[in-house]
Amino acid sequence: MKARILVVIIILIVLVLGGIAVYVMQPQTAVDSPSGNGGSTNKQPDDSTNEQSNGSVNGQTPETNSGTAVKPETYNIAIKSSAFSPKTLEIKAGDSVVWQNQDFTAHTVTSNSGSELGSTNLAQSQSYSHQFDTPGIYTYHCRIHSSMQGTITVAPNPDYTPS
């Protein structure tokens, strides 16, 4: 009986260590900033239903200093393999970020300090979005899995004025 228990414990240890090894050996995704250099970016145009026919987003029409309308961008961050991908993202004030949970387990998007970001537990396929109005560096984590960390850097946007 003791031999069976010992075998089961050894098998569990091997499985756990194998899972850790697979996770650690996964390649990290390079982060592309929206620089317009022709390469791929993590930027996705916003085709959401929040856009109204007059070009406003959430009832707001951003304008440039020259008076022409500017549409804020929406960026996507995948939550998969217990990580935020991309882990870092550079955007402009007025842009939005959507976090989509692609894992089987629940995750959160929670500010490291302050209350800027604060999702509920996101089950698989659920998402959380936030519009960043103020320039700055926003660090965040998963409240359930504290090793999951991310950073959003919001650059000033002279063509955007929050309502």
N, C-alpha and C positions, 0 to 999 in steps of 0.2 A: 504494500500500500504506500509506504514512504517513497519507494522507487518511482511509482507513478506520479506522485505529487512533484517530485524532483524533476521528472521529465517534463511535466506540464509547465513548471516554472521556467525551465531552460528554454522551452519552445516559445513562451511568452517573451522572454528577454530577447531572444533572437529576432522575433517579429518586431518588437519595439525598436531595437537597434537598426534593423533593416529599414524600417519606415523612416527613422531619423536620417539614415544615410541617403536614402532616395530624396528626401526633402532638401538636405544640404547640397546635394549634387545637382539640383535643378539649375539651369542657366538663368542668370538675372537678365531681365529685359532692359535694354538701353532706353533712356528717356530722351525723347526728342522734344525740344521746345518749339512753339509755333513761330519759327523764324522766317518762314517763307523761302527757305533755301531749296525747295523742290523735293526735299526728302519727306519721309512719312512723318506725320505728327499725330499726337493723341487727340487732336481737336476734331470734334464732330459737329457739323451744323445742327442747330436746334430746329427740329421739325415738330416740336411739341404743340399741343393744343392751346398752350398759353399764348401763342402768337395770334394776334388778331389781324384782320384783313388790312388795317391801316398801317401795318408795319410795327405796331407797338408790341412790347413784350411785357406781360403782366400789367397791362394798362399804361405802360410808360414808353414814350418815344424818345430815346436818346438822340441828341443832335450834336454835331461838331461845331467848332467855333465858326465855321463858314455857314452854318444853318442847315446842312444836309444831314439826313438821318443816318445814324450808325447803329448797327445791330450788334448787341453783345454776343459773344461766343459762348457755346456750351461745350465743356470738356468732360470726358468719361474716365472714371477710374474703376477698374475691375477689382473686386475682392475675390481672390482665388488662391488656392494653396496656402491659406492662412497668411496672406500678404496683400498689401495694396499695390496695384500695378497700373500706372507707374507710381513709384514711392514718392517722387518729387514732381512738382508741376509748377510751371510759371505761367501766370495769366495776367490780365489787366483788370483794373477796377471796373465793375459792371458785369464781368463774365460770371458764368455759373459753372458749377461742378456737380456731376451726378455720379454717385458711388453705386455700383450694381453688385450685389452679393451673388457670386457664382459658386460658392462653396455649399456643401451639404449642412454645415453647421452655422449657427447664428453669429453675427458680428455686429459691431457698432462703429460709428464715426463720432469720436468724442474729442473736444478740444483738450490739449494738455493744460492750458491755463485759460481762464475766462469761460465764456459760455457761447462763443460764436458758433461752434459746431456741437450738436447734441442729438444724434439720432436715437430712435428706439432700437430694440434688438431687431436686426434685419434677418429674416429667414431667407432661405435660398430663393433667388429670383426677385427679391424685394430690392428697392432702391431708396436712396436718400439724396436730396439735392439741396444746394445752397448757393445763393448769389452773393458774391463778395463785392461790397461797395467801397470798402476802405483799404487803401494800400497797406501792406505789411507782410509779415511772415507768420503763417498760421501752422502750428504743429498740432498733430492729432494722433490718436491711437484707437485701438479697439479696447473697450472697457472689459470685454470678456477675455481677450488674449493680449496682455500688455506688451508682448514682444512685437506686435504689429504696429508700426509707426509710419507716419507720412508727413509731408510738408507741402503746403501751398504757398507760393510766393506771389503776392499780388502787387503788380507795378502800377504806378499812377497812370491815369488815362485822362488827358486834358479834354477829350471829347465826351466824357461821361460825367453827369451830375446826378447823384442819387436823389430820388424824390422825397 
